[in-house]
């Protein structure tokens, strides 16, 4: 399922490396509410309704309808109907769940507020037979207080693309540290080509997370404390500022970081974008590109790739919780053939289960195989369940002021840390 412009915005927005929350509150209102449509037909006790957002790739809608029909015809007493939701899926789902209605089964990222408000049920028993097969970081994104509330369906991730021929011409090796990356971007910059494109905001929207991970920090610690209240965080943001003042960043591109056009058109020698761009880049450049994780800055840090995954969840207000859980297990645990089909049959995603990722023909060689390795070795959650909209806004504001305006990093991070601390106290006491 490639990420074209017409694909639902929510899939990319939840993957912003800064942890920008795609779903504020329960999910985050983006447009008007959906009215009185709750999704479930209360009069049909044997019907389970499953919701998807509108994927942009041809064939996906027909595929999920085929899965549901197979279950309905052959796997049990319940009938599953699929509702395809074009437009603002997040707001529609949020409104339906808050009203006490909504679908029995739905796809979403997990937010702490969903658990605290009793909107979803734990699925530990559902996922138990295959739990060890899921990439740990992906599963952590669907876990709150040790309980799993979503079965990951498909993995999206971001990484650094580089043009092999341009690096060879400049005598530049693929960078393995942030300092090497900055040096490479400068050396690759000419009067016609910039060294790096990380978005028209200079990387503010997507590199805040990788910056922290490059020095061994994170948004929030396992003890529910601020993760970036550390001098190393200021150093990391200082490197993003250095990139922004180097003259090596492409700014003002027609299409932003999530589309590979700047890279494929030769406007930048390196670009930060997503796995979804691989088919378009291959079509344009053939084998003349490679991919990398965001590199480490210090020995305390590690290379990283931001990841996110929609998960299949069960509505706690469903009248058919047991039946809904049985369907989720049937589709997302038992039927590995359908899971593989969903991930690689219509576009380009990584299955969240390691055994399936290793078997996928599309992912066995080249940059795609590298991406699988990055996810299994260097994945970091782009949107942890406890990372609220208020926290994200506070951190993003600090990143923007430091990176684009040149404000003092320690001062701005201290201000953001205070706001995040207030949120964490509200959530955890």
C-alpha positions in Angstrom: 0.0 0.0 0.0 2.0 2.9 -1.3 1.6 6.4 0.1 0.4 8.5 -2.8 -1.0 12.0 -2.3 -4.6 10.7 -2.5 -4.0 8.3 0.4 -5.5 9.2 3.7 -3.5 11.9 5.5 -3.8 10.1 8.8 -1.4 7.3 7.8 1.4 9.7 7.2 0.6 12.2 10.0 0.8 9.5 12.7 4.3 8.6 11.4 5.8 12.1 11.9 9.1 11.4 13.6 8.5 14.2 16.1 5.7 12.1 17.6 3.1 14.5 16.3 -0.1 13.0 17.5 -2.5 12.0 14.7 -5.3 11.5 17.0 -5.9 14.2 19.6 -8.1 13.3 22.5 -9.5 10.0 21.5 -8.3 10.6 17.9 -8.1 14.3 17.2 -10.8 16.3 15.3 -9.7 17.5 11.9 -13.0 18.3 10.3 -16.7 18.3 11.3 -18.2 15.4 13.1 -19.9 12.6 11.2 -23.4 13.1 12.5 -25.5 10.3 13.8 -24.0 7.4 11.9 -22.7 5.1 14.7 -21.8 2.3 12.3 -23.4 -0.7 14.0 -26.8 -2.1 13.2 -28.1 -2.9 16.7 -30.9 -5.1 15.4 -28.5 -7.6 13.8 -27.0 -9.6 16.7 -24.9 -11.7 14.3 -23.3 -8.8 12.4 -19.8 -7.5 13.2 -18.9 -4.2 11.5 -15.3 -3.5 10.6 -14.1 0.0 9.7 -11.1 1.0 7.5 -10.0 4.4 6.4 -9.9 4.7 2.6 -6.6 3.3 1.3 -5.5 4.9 -1.9 -4.2 1.8 -3.7 -6.4 0.0 -6.2 -7.5 -3.4 -4.9 -7.3 -2.9 -1.1 -11.0 -2.3 -0.6 -11.9 -5.4 -2.6 -9.2 -7.4 -0.6 -10.5 -6.6 2.8 -14.1 -7.3 1.7 -12.9 -10.7 0.4 -11.3 -11.4 3.8 -14.5 -10.6 5.6 -16.6 -12.7 3.2 -14.3 -15.7 3.8 -14.8 -15.4 7.6 -18.5 -14.9 7.2 -19.0 -17.9 4.9 -16.6 -20.4 6.5 -15.2 -19.4 9.9 -18.1 -19.0 12.3 -21.6 -17.9 13.1 -21.0 -14.1 12.8 -21.2 -12.1 9.6 -18.6 -9.4 9.0 -19.4 -6.3 7.0 -16.8 -3.8 6.0 -17.3 -0.1 6.0 -14.9 1.9 3.8 -14.5 5.5 5.1 -13.3 8.1 2.6 -12.5 11.5 3.9 -11.8 12.4 7.6 -11.6 8.9 9.1 -10.1 10.0 12.4 -12.9 12.5 13.3 -15.6 10.1 12.1 -14.2 7.3 14.2 -13.7 9.5 17.2 -17.2 10.8 17.1 -18.7 7.3 16.8 -16.7 5.9 19.7 -17.5 8.9 22.0 -21.2 8.5 21.2 -21.1 4.9 22.6 -21.6 3.4 19.1 -19.1 2.9 16.4 -17.8 -0.3 14.7 -17.1 -3.5 16.5 -13.6 -3.7 14.9 -11.6 -0.8 13.6 -8.1 0.2 12.7 -6.2 3.0 14.5 -3.1 4.0 16.3 -3.4 3.7 20.1 -3.6 6.7 22.4 -3.5 6.5 26.2 -6.8 8.4 26.3 -8.6 5.6 24.5 -7.6 3.2 27.2 -8.4 5.6 30.1 -11.8 6.3 28.7 -12.6 2.6 28.2 -13.0 2.7 24.4 -10.9 -0.4 23.6 -10.5 -3.9 25.1 -7.2 -5.7 25.8 -6.2 -8.2 23.1 -3.4 -10.1 24.9 -5.2 -13.4 24.6 -5.8 -12.8 20.9 -2.1 -12.0 20.1 -0.6 -14.5 22.5 0.0 -17.3 19.9 2.1 -15.0 17.8 3.3 -12.3 20.2 7.0 -13.2 19.9 6.8 -12.9 16.1 5.9 -9.2 16.2 8.7 -6.6 16.1 8.9 -5.4 19.7 8.9 -1.7 19.0 5.8 -2.1 16.8 4.0 -4.0 19.5 5.0 -1.4 22.1 3.1 1.2 20.1 -0.1 -0.7 20.9 0.6 -1.4 24.5 -0.4 0.6 27.6 0.4 -0.5 31.2 1.6 -3.9 29.9 -1.6 -4.7 28.1 -1.9 -4.9 24.3 -4.9 -3.1 22.7 -4.2 -3.4 19.0 -2.9 -6.1 16.6 -0.5 -4.4 14.2 -1.6 -4.7 10.6 1.1 -3.0 8.5 4.3 -1.0 9.2 5.2 2.4 7.8 8.6 3.8 8.3 10.9 6.7 7.3 14.5 6.5 6.2 17.3 8.4 4.4 17.5 7.9 0.6 20.8 8.7 -1.1 21.9 8.9 -4.8 24.8 6.5 -5.2 26.2 8.1 -8.3 26.2 11.6 -6.8 28.0 10.3 -3.6 30.5 8.5 -5.8 31.2 11.6 -7.9 31.8 13.7 -4.8 33.9 11.0 -3.1 31.4 10.8 -0.2 30.7 7.6 1.7 27.2 6.9 3.0 27.2 8.7 6.4 27.2 6.7 9.6 27.2 9.6 12.1 25.3 13.0 12.2 28.6 14.8 11.7 29.3 12.7 8.6 25.8 13.5 7.3 26.3 17.2 7.7 29.7 17.0 6.0 28.2 14.9 3.2 25.3 17.3 2.6 27.8 20.2 2.3 30.1 18.3 -0.1 27.2 17.2 -2.3 25.8 20.7 -2.7 26.4 22.3 -6.0 24.8 25.3 -7.9 22.1 22.9 -9.1 21.8 20.2 -6.4 21.3 20.5 -2.7 22.9 18.0 -0.4 19.7 17.1 1.6 16.0 17.5 1.6 14.2 16.9 4.9 11.0 18.9 4.3 10.3 22.5 3.5 10.5 23.3 7.2 14.1 22.2 7.3 13.3 19.0 9.1 11.4 20.5 12.0 8.4 18.2 11.4 10.3 14.9 10.9 13.7 15.0 12.5 13.0 15.9 16.1 12.6 12.3 17.1 15.7 11.0 15.3 17.7 13.9 16.8 16.8 12.6 20.3 17.5 9.0 19.4 20.9 9.9 18.0 22.1 10.8 21.5 20.3 8.0 23.3 17.3 10.0 24.5 13.5 9.7 23.8 10.3 11.7 24.2 9.3 10.0 27.5 11.1 7.6 29.7 9.7 4.2 30.8 9.2 5.8 34.2 6.9 8.4 32.7 9.4 11.3 33.0 10.4 13.8 30.3 13.0 12.1 28.1 14.7 15.1 26.6 15.5 17.1 29.8 19.2 16.5 29.2 22.1 18.6 27.8 22.5 16.0 25.1 19.1 17.0 23.6 20.3 20.6 23.2 23.4 19.3 21.4 21.3 17.2 19.1 19.0 20.1 18.1 22.1 22.2 17.7 23.1 19.8 14.9 19.8 20.3 13.1 20.4 24.1 13.4 23.8 23.6 11.9 22.2 21.8 9.0 19.8 24.6 8.5 22.5 27.2 8.4 24.9 25.2 6.2 23.3 26.1 2.9 23.1 22.4 2.1 19.4 21.9 2.7 16.8 22.1 -0.1 13.9 24.4 0.9 10.8 25.5 -1.0 10.3 22.2 -3.0 7.0 21.9 -4.9 6.2 18.7 -3.0 7.2 18.1 0.6 9.3 15.4 2.3 6.6 12.6 2.0 6.9 12.6 -1.8 10.2 11.6 -3.5 10.0 14.1 -6.3 12.8 16.4 -5.1 15.1 13.3 -5.0 14.0 11.7 -8.2 14.2 15.0 -10.1 17.8 15.5 -9.0 17.2 18.5 -6.8 18.7 16.8 -3.8 21.4 14.2 -3.5 19.8 12.8 -0.3 16.2 12.9 1.0 14.4 11.9 4.2 11.2 10.2 3.2 9.4 6.9 3.6 9.4 3.3 2.6 6.3 4.0 0.5 8.6 6.0 -1.9 10.7 3.0 -2.9 8.6 2.0 -6.0 8.6 5.5 -7.4 12.3 6.0 -6.7 13.1 2.6 -8.4 11.0 3.5 -11.4 12.9 6.9 -11.8 16.4 5.9 -10.8 16.7 2.1 -11.2 19.4 0.9 -8.8 21.1 4.3 -8.4 20.0 4.8 -4.8 20.5 3.4 -1.4 18.8 3.8 2.0 20.0 4.4 5.5 18.7 5.0 9.0 19.1 8.4 10.6 22.7 8.1 12.0 23.8 8.4 15.6 25.5 11.5 16.9 27.2 10.2 20.1 28.3 6.8 21.3 25.2 6.9 23.6 23.0 7.1 20.6 22.0 4.7 17.9 20.9 4.8 14.3 17.1 5.0 14.1 14.1 4.8 11.8 10.7 6.1 13.0 7.9 3.6 12.6 4.2 3.5 13.0 1.5 0.9 12.4 -2.3 0.9 12.4 -3.6 -1.8 14.6 -6.9 -3.8 14.5 -8.8 -2.9 17.7 -12.1 -4.0 19.3 -14.6 -1.5 20.6 -15.3 -1.9 24.3 -18.9 -0.8 23.7 -19.5 -3.5 21.1 -22.4 -5.9 21.8 -20.3 -8.7 20.3 -16.8 -8.4 21.9 -16.1 -12.1 21.9 -17.1 -12.5 18.3 -15.1 -9.4 17.3 -12.0 -10.7 19.1 -12.4 -14.0 17.3 -12.5 -12.2 13.9 -9.4 -10.2 14.7 -7.5 -13.3 15.7 -8.7 -15.2 12.6 -7.6 -12.4 10.3 -4.5 -10.8 11.9 -3.1 -13.8 13.7 -4.2 -17.0 12.0 -4.4 -16.0 8.4 -0.9 -15.2 7.5 -1.7 -15.4 3.8 -4.1 -12.5 4.1 -1.7 -10.6 6.2 1.0 -10.9 3.5 -1.5 -10.0 0.8 -2.6 -6.9 2.7 1.0 -5.7 3.2 2.6 -6.4 -0.2 -0.2 -7.3 -2.6 -1.2 -3.8 -3.5 1.8 -1.6 -2.6 4.7 -1.4 -0.3 4.6 -2.0 3.4 6.5 -4.2 5.9 4.5 -6.9 7.7 4.7 -6.3 11.4 5.5 -10.0 11.9 9.1 -10.9 11.5 8.4 -14.3 9.9 6.3 -12.7 7.2 8.7 -9.8 6.5 11.4 -12.4 6.0 9.3 -14.3 3.5 8.0 -11.4 1.4 9.4 -11.5 -2.1 9.2 -7.7 -2.5 11.3 -7.3 0.6 14.1 -9.8 0.0 16.6 -7.6 -1.8 18.0 -4.1 -2.3 16.7 -1.1 -0.4 13.5 -2.9 0.6 15.5 -5.6 2.4 17.6 -2.9 4.0 14.4 -1.3 5.3 13.3 -4.6 6.9 16.6 -4.8 8.6 16.3 -1.2 9.9 12.9 -1.9 11.3 14.0 -5.0 13.1 17.2 -3.5 14.4 16.7 0.3 14.7 12.9 1.0 14.9 11.7 3.8 17.2 8.0 4.6 17.8 7.0 7.8 16.1 3.9 8.2 18.2 4.0 6.4 21.6 0.6 6.0 23.2 1.5 8.4 26.1 2.7 11.2 23.8 -0.3 13.5 23.8 -1.1 16.4 21.5 0.0 18.9 24.1 3.3 17.2 24.6 3.9 17.1 20.9 3.1 20.8 20.4 5.4 21.8 23.2 8.3 19.8 21.8 7.7 20.9 18.2 7.6 24.5 19.2 11.0 24.1 20.8 12.4 22.4 17.8 11.1 25.0 15.5 12.5 27.9 17.5 15.9 26.3 17.8 16.3 25.0 14.3 14.7 27.7 12.2 15.1 30.8 14.4 18.3 30.1 16.2 16.9 30.3 19.8 18.9 28.8 22.6 18.3 25.1 22.7 18.7 24.6 26.4 16.2 27.3 27.2 13.6 26.2 24.7 13.9 22.5 25.7 13.6 23.5 29.4 10.3 25.3 28.6 9.0 22.3 26.6 10.1 19.9 29.4 8.0 21.9 31.9 4.9 21.6 29.7 5.4 17.9 29.1 6.0 17.3 32.8 2.6 18.9 33.6 1.0 16.6 31.1 2.7 13.5 32.5 1.6 14.5 36.1 -2.0 14.9 34.8 -1.8 11.4 33.2 0.1 9.5 35.8 0.0 11.6 39.0 
